Amino acid sequence: MSEIVDSKIRKILDSRGNETVEVEIYTKYGFGISAAPSGASKGATEVTDYPEGGIDKSVKLFTSDISKKIVGLESSDQEGFDLFLEDIDGTENFEKIGGNLAVAMSLANAFASADELGIPLFRYLGGLNARMTTPLGNVVGGGKHAVNGTTIQEFLIASHADRAFDAIKTNAIVHKRIRERASKELDIPIGMGDEKAWVLPFDDDKVIELVREVAQEVSDKTGFMIENGMDLAASSFYENGHYVYRDKKLSRAEQVDFVEEIVKDKGYSVIEDPFDENDFESFAELTKRVGNKAIVIGDDLYTTNYQRLEMGISKKASNAILLKPNQVGTLSRLLKTWRLAKDHGMSSVVSHRSGETTDYFIAHLAVAIGADYIKTGTVGGERLAKLNELVRIQEEMGAH
């Protein structure tokens, strides 16, 4: 038995300096702690971060009511625990207690259950099926993550190596080299965005080429294969039927052609949210054209939501899904969505948020489910908390 005996809550700051919640859960022999991140670029179908009254309302509800009701619950029954959170809220989107409180509690409970058994979280969740994932990190940032940057929100690279440390280090080398190359053309200091990617005052086409060239250069020097990718977060610049870039304005059909060219002519093999979050048809057209050369990922399209993914599968909208725990509020909901994606042959990418904490749950989650990639930046303390945990996990798995 691993009944919950106590719990705590506190407010901490995320990487943007905003308040968020951190929850501790205790069983007789186990302890778990987790904090909720927050996103700037959010899909319209994500759960509610906090109820009316904000974070203080969530903290008050936990302290005065919820913390007492979870005492005696079986921690190892993750689905039962998460259903309790849904029942106590009573709404589909956690409008009463807040999705951030729900996810912090849900993930802390999983940590406590693993600790009670004396096994690492990735083994508790994934068993012997756990496998190492590939770090996918952003090196240039724009969109809602930066001011005066590219229209495209993230330019991504993924280094492939047997050792997680080598992949992480190679991603960081690309990140450094991007700055060196860009500095030669600019007379102003180069800053970073929310996720510690460089903010460059170049048009998108120039950055597409820059990242491709640097990745190839570093690949040649290190001997590691490096993939290029991007998260367009296209909903954020979709206006009145057009995609409005800094230097051009594209129709829906032109946007499909533009992204197809990025895959086929520029060699980008990871494409996330290339269209508006409700444009399943354009997603499907692109996937039809380039699905054998790239993974087309739905993030805002799905928001880790089971029903949204069902729609996407029926329309053959994409061949991959992004998974973020706080988009749906509980671990059980995320795993249900992931299983549906897996059953239909889709790739999976576990992701951080732009407003992060030093919580490293997603590193264990990505390994537990055997995600193809974990998207969690290249540098920065809150990003490295996840990346360095991958190194420890790989050691635990017996690979050094």
C-alpha positions in Angstrom: 0.0 0.0 0.0 1.2 3.5 -0.8 -1.4 5.7 0.7 -0.9 9.5 0.6 -0.2 10.8 4.1 0.6 14.4 3.5 1.1 17.2 0.9 2.3 20.7 0.6 2.0 23.6 -1.9 4.0 26.7 -2.5 4.4 29.4 -5.0 7.7 29.6 -7.0 8.9 31.5 -10.0 9.2 30.2 -13.5 11.9 31.1 -16.0 10.1 34.3 -17.0 9.8 35.4 -13.4 6.1 34.6 -13.2 4.5 32.8 -10.3 3.6 29.2 -10.6 2.7 26.3 -8.2 4.9 23.6 -6.8 3.4 20.6 -5.0 4.9 18.0 -2.7 3.2 14.6 -2.0 4.2 12.2 0.7 3.4 8.5 1.1 4.6 6.5 4.1 7.9 5.7 2.3 7.8 7.9 -0.7 8.1 11.6 -1.7 7.3 13.4 -4.9 7.6 17.0 -6.0 6.7 18.8 -9.2 6.0 22.3 -10.5 3.9 23.5 -13.4 5.4 25.4 -16.3 3.5 27.9 -18.5 3.4 28.6 -22.2 3.3 31.9 -24.1 2.3 30.3 -27.4 -0.8 28.4 -26.4 -3.3 26.3 -28.3 -6.9 27.4 -27.9 -8.0 24.0 -26.7 -5.5 23.8 -23.7 -6.9 23.5 -20.2 -7.3 26.6 -18.1 -4.1 27.6 -16.2 -5.8 29.0 -13.2 -9.4 29.5 -12.1 -11.0 32.9 -11.8 -9.0 34.5 -9.0 -5.7 33.3 -10.4 -2.9 31.4 -8.8 -3.9 32.5 -5.3 -7.3 30.8 -5.8 -5.6 27.5 -6.7 -3.4 27.7 -3.7 -6.3 28.5 -1.4 -8.4 25.6 -2.8 -5.5 23.2 -2.2 -4.8 24.4 1.3 -8.3 24.6 2.5 -9.9 21.6 0.8 -8.0 19.4 -1.7 -5.0 18.6 0.5 -7.3 17.1 3.1 -9.2 15.0 0.6 -6.2 13.3 -1.0 -5.0 11.9 2.3 -5.7 8.2 2.2 -5.8 7.9 -1.6 -3.7 5.2 -3.2 -0.7 6.9 -4.8 0.1 4.0 -7.0 -3.3 4.2 -8.7 -2.3 7.1 -10.9 -5.5 6.9 -13.0 -7.6 6.9 -9.9 -5.7 9.9 -8.5 -6.1 11.8 -11.7 -9.8 11.0 -12.0 -10.2 12.3 -8.4 -8.7 15.6 -9.6 -11.2 15.7 -12.5 -14.1 14.9 -10.2 -13.2 17.5 -7.6 -12.9 20.1 -10.4 -16.1 19.1 -12.2 -15.2 20.8 -15.5 -13.6 19.4 -18.6 -10.8 22.1 -18.7 -10.0 22.4 -15.0 -11.7 25.8 -14.8 -12.4 25.4 -11.0 -9.0 24.4 -9.6 -6.7 25.3 -12.5 -4.8 23.0 -14.9 -1.5 24.1 -13.4 -2.5 22.9 -9.9 -3.8 19.7 -11.4 -0.7 18.9 -13.3 1.7 19.7 -10.4 -0.3 17.3 -8.2 -0.5 14.6 -10.9 3.2 14.6 -11.6 4.2 14.9 -7.9 2.0 11.8 -7.2 3.8 9.8 -9.9 7.2 10.8 -8.4 6.0 9.8 -5.0 4.8 6.4 -6.2 8.1 5.7 -7.9 10.0 6.7 -4.8 7.9 4.5 -2.6 9.0 1.5 -4.8 12.6 2.7 -4.8 12.8 2.8 -8.6 13.5 5.8 -11.0 10.4 7.4 -12.5 11.2 6.4 -16.1 11.2 2.7 -15.0 8.0 3.2 -13.0 6.2 4.6 -16.0 7.9 2.7 -18.8 9.2 -0.5 -17.4 11.5 -2.4 -19.6 10.1 -0.7 -22.7 11.9 2.6 -21.7 14.4 3.8 -24.3 16.6 6.9 -24.6 15.2 9.8 -26.6 16.9 12.4 -28.8 17.3 16.0 -27.6 15.7 18.5 -29.9 16.7 22.1 -29.1 16.0 25.5 -30.4 18.9 27.7 -31.5 17.1 30.7 -32.9 13.9 32.1 -31.5 11.2 34.4 -32.6 7.4 34.7 -32.7 5.9 35.0 -29.2 9.1 33.9 -27.6 11.1 36.9 -28.6 10.9 40.6 -29.6 12.0 41.7 -33.0 13.0 38.2 -34.0 11.9 35.9 -36.9 8.3 35.3 -37.6 8.9 31.6 -37.3 8.9 30.9 -33.6 11.7 28.3 -33.2 14.5 27.0 -35.4 15.5 23.5 -34.0 18.3 21.1 -34.3 18.6 17.5 -33.2 22.0 15.8 -32.9 22.1 12.0 -33.0 24.6 10.2 -30.8 24.8 7.0 -28.8 25.5 9.0 -25.6 22.9 11.5 -24.5 25.8 13.8 -23.4 27.3 13.9 -26.8 24.0 14.8 -28.4 23.3 17.6 -25.8 26.8 19.0 -26.2 26.6 19.0 -30.0 23.3 20.9 -29.9 25.0 23.4 -27.6 27.9 23.7 -30.1 25.5 24.6 -32.9 23.9 27.1 -30.6 27.3 28.8 -29.9 28.2 28.7 -33.6 25.0 30.4 -34.6 25.9 33.4 -32.5 29.4 33.5 -33.8 28.2 33.5 -37.4 25.4 36.1 -36.8 27.8 38.4 -34.8 29.9 38.9 -37.9 27.0 40.7 -39.6 25.6 42.7 -36.7 27.0 45.7 -34.8 24.6 45.1 -31.9 24.7 42.6 -29.1 22.7 39.4 -29.7 20.1 38.6 -27.1 18.1 35.5 -26.2 14.4 34.8 -26.1 12.3 33.0 -23.5 13.8 29.6 -24.3 17.4 30.8 -24.5 17.6 30.7 -28.3 19.2 33.6 -30.1 17.0 36.5 -31.3 18.2 37.5 -34.8 17.0 40.6 -36.7 17.1 38.6 -40.0 14.2 37.5 -42.3 13.1 33.9 -42.0 14.6 32.7 -45.2 18.1 33.9 -44.2 17.8 32.1 -40.8 16.6 28.9 -42.6 19.8 28.9 -44.5 22.0 30.0 -41.6 20.8 27.1 -39.4 21.2 24.6 -42.2 24.7 25.7 -42.9 25.9 25.7 -39.3 24.3 22.3 -38.5 26.1 20.9 -41.5 29.4 22.5 -40.5 29.2 21.1 -36.9 28.1 17.7 -38.2 31.1 17.5 -40.4 33.4 18.4 -37.5 31.8 16.1 -34.9 30.8 13.2 -37.0 27.3 13.3 -35.6 24.2 13.5 -37.8 22.3 16.7 -37.1 18.7 17.2 -38.2 17.2 20.6 -38.9 13.7 21.5 -37.7 11.3 24.4 -36.9 8.2 25.2 -35.0 6.4 27.8 -37.0 3.6 28.3 -34.5 1.7 29.5 -37.5 -1.5 30.3 -35.7 0.3 33.3 -34.2 0.8 35.0 -37.6 -2.3 33.7 -39.4 -4.5 36.7 -40.3 -7.6 36.8 -42.4 -6.7 33.8 -44.4 -3.0 34.6 -44.9 0.3 33.9 -43.2 1.9 37.2 -42.6 5.7 37.1 -42.4 8.0 40.0 -41.9 8.8 40.2 -45.6 5.9 38.3 -47.3 2.3 37.4 -47.1 1.3 33.9 -48.2 -2.1 32.3 -48.9 -2.9 28.9 -47.4 -1.9 27.1 -50.6 1.3 29.2 -50.8 2.1 28.3 -47.2 1.9 24.6 -48.1 4.3 25.1 -51.0 6.7 27.2 -48.8 7.0 24.6 -46.1 7.2 21.8 -48.7 10.2 23.6 -50.2 11.8 23.9 -46.7 11.6 20.1 -46.4 12.6 19.1 -49.9 15.1 21.8 -50.8 16.5 22.8 -47.5 16.5 19.4 -45.9 14.5 20.2 -42.8 13.0 17.0 -41.3 11.2 18.2 -38.2 8.2 20.6 -38.9 5.9 21.7 -36.1 2.6 23.7 -36.4 3.1 24.9 -40.0 -0.5 26.0 -40.2 -3.3 27.5 -38.2 -4.5 25.3 -35.3 -7.8 24.6 -37.0 -6.5 24.0 -40.5 -6.5 20.2 -40.5 -6.8 20.2 -44.3 -3.5 22.0 -44.9 -1.7 19.8 -42.4 -3.0 16.8 -44.2 -1.9 18.1 -47.6 1.6 18.8 -46.3 1.9 15.4 -44.6 0.8 13.8 -47.9 3.6 15.6 -49.7 6.5 15.3 -47.3 5.5 12.6 -44.7 8.1 10.3 -46.1 10.9 12.9 -45.6 9.9 14.7 -42.4 7.8 14.4 -39.3 4.9 16.9 -39.3 4.0 17.6 -35.7 0.8 18.9 -34.3 1.1 21.0 -31.1 -1.5 23.8 -31.2 -3.4 21.5 -33.5 -3.9 18.8 -30.8 -2.8 20.3 -27.5 -2.3 16.8 -26.2 -6.1 16.4 -26.4 -7.5 12.9 -27.1 -10.5 14.2 -29.1 -8.5 16.6 -31.1 -6.1 13.8 -32.0 -9.0 11.6 -33.1 -10.0 14.4 -35.5 -6.4 14.6 -36.8 -6.2 10.9 -37.3 -9.5 10.7 -39.2 -8.2 13.5 -41.5 -4.6 12.1 -41.8 -3.5 15.5 -40.6 0.0 14.7 -39.3 2.4 11.9 -38.6 3.6 13.2 -35.2 2.3 14.8 -32.0 3.8 17.0 -29.4 3.0 16.1 -25.8 2.9 18.6 -22.9 1.5 17.5 -19.6 0.1 20.9 -18.6 -1.9 21.2 -21.8 -4.3 18.5 -20.5 -3.8 18.7 -16.7 -2.9 15.1 -15.7 -0.5 12.4 -16.6 -3.3 9.9 -17.3 -4.8 12.2 -19.9 -1.4 12.6 -21.6 -0.7 8.9 -21.6 -4.2 8.1 -23.1 -3.5 10.5 -26.0 0.0 9.1 -26.5 -1.3 5.6 -26.7 -3.8 6.6 -29.4 -1.0 8.2 -31.4 1.3 5.2 -31.0 -1.5 2.8 -32.0 -1.8 4.8 -35.3 1.9 4.8 -36.0 2.6 8.4 -35.1 5.9 9.7 -33.8 5.9 11.5 -30.5 7.8 14.5 -29.1 7.7 15.4 -25.4 8.1 19.1 -24.9 8.9 21.8 -22.4 7.1 25.2 -22.2 8.6 28.6 -22.7 8.0 29.5 -19.1 9.8 26.6 -17.4 11.0 25.5 -13.9 13.8 23.2 -12.9 11.4 20.3 -12.7 12.8 17.4 -14.8 9.7 15.2 -15.0 9.5 15.4 -18.8 13.0 13.9 -19.2 11.7 10.7 -17.4 8.4 10.8 -19.4 10.2 11.0 -22.8 12.4 8.0 -21.9 9.5 6.1 -20.4 7.3 6.3 -23.5 10.3 6.0 -25.9 9.5 9.4 -27.4 11.4 10.0 -30.7 12.5 13.4 -29.4 12.4 15.6 -26.3 12.1 19.3 -27.1 13.7 21.1 -24.2 16.1 23.8 -25.4 19.9 23.8 -25.7 21.1 26.0 -22.9 19.8 27.7 -19.7 19.4 26.3 -16.2 15.7 25.3 -16.5 16.4 23.6 -19.9 19.6 21.9 -18.7 17.7 20.5 -15.7 16.0 18.2 -18.2 19.0 17.6 -20.4 21.4 16.8 -17.6 18.8 14.4 -16.2 18.9 12.5 -19.5 22.6 11.9 -18.9 21.8 10.5 -15.4 19.0 8.4 -16.8 21.2 6.9 -19.4 23.7 5.9 -16.7 20.9 4.3 -14.7 19.9 2.4 -17.9 23.5 1.0 -18.0 24.9 3.0 -20.8 27.9 5.3 -20.2 
